[in-house]
Every structure is written in structure tokens, then in C-alpha cells.
Amino acid sequence: MLLACDAYERICGMALVQVRDVPEATLRALKAQAAERGLTLAAYLRVELDKLAARRTNAELVERLARRDRRGGPSVADTVAEIRRLRETS
């Protein structure tokens, strides 16, 4: 099977992915979500996999936050005051 997948990927530029042991309830929910968007299940899953692959990892997020320049932002007191203001108005 691996050889067939490798050949397919070279010809079509895409890999084949097979997921086993998906509960029926999950499959029904995914099919319904795909139908709501007017997509086939395969097309819907491709869109969702693309979104998942584009997400930053936790390590990437931590690294990005560590590099941020925190100067010039609101003070702790400003943040606390804004939170209190938002709580009082809602």
C-alpha cells in the first residue's frame, strides 16, 4: 500500500490518507457539516486538515511571545481597571 501511495503522490501531487476506527456518530456529524457547506466529505476534510496544518504549534506560539517587545503596552493597573470596567458594564 505504501508503494501505491508514493506513486499516487508523485503523479497527482497529493498523498492519500486513510483514517480507521472513526465512530459512526463522528462520521455522521462530519458528513452533516460538509453538507451544510455544500461540500463532499473528502473536500470538507481537506479544508479542515489545511486549517489544522496551518495552526502554529505551542512551541511556535511560546517562541513568538518570548520575542515580543512588551515595552509601551498597558500597565498591569490599566489592564485590571479595564477588566473591572468591562465586568461592570456587562
Secondary structure in CASP SS format (residue, H / E / C, confidence):
PFRMAT SS
TARGET T0000
AUTHOR 0000-0000-0000
METHOD secondary structure of the structure
MODEL  1
M C 1.00
L H 1.00
L H 1.00
A H 1.00
C H 1.00
D H 1.00
A H 1.00
Y H 1.00
E H 1.00
R H 1.00
I H 1.00
C H 1.00
G C 1.00
M C 1.00
A C 1.00
L C 1.00
V C 1.00
Q C 1.00
V C 1.00
R C 1.00
D C 1.00
V C 1.00
P C 1.00
E H 1.00
A H 1.00
T H 1.00
L H 1.00
R H 1.00
A H 1.00
L H 1.00
K H 1.00
A H 1.00
Q H 1.00
A H 1.00
A H 1.00
E H 1.00
R C 1.00
G C 1.00
L C 1.00
T C 1.00
L H 1.00
A H 1.00
A H 1.00
Y H 1.00
L H 1.00
R H 1.00
V H 1.00
E H 1.00
L H 1.00
D H 1.00
K H 1.00
L H 1.00
A H 1.00
A H 1.00
R C 1.00
R C 1.00
T C 1.00
N H 1.00
A H 1.00
E H 1.00
L H 1.00
V H 1.00
E H 1.00
R H 1.00
L H 1.00
A H 1.00
R H 1.00
R C 1.00
D C 1.00
R C 1.00
R C 1.00
G C 1.00
G C 1.00
P C 1.00
S C 1.00
V H 1.00
A H 1.00
D H 1.00
T H 1.00
V H 1.00
A H 1.00
E H 1.00
I H 1.00
R H 1.00
R H 1.00
L H 1.00
R H 1.00
E H 1.00
T H 1.00
S C 1.00
END
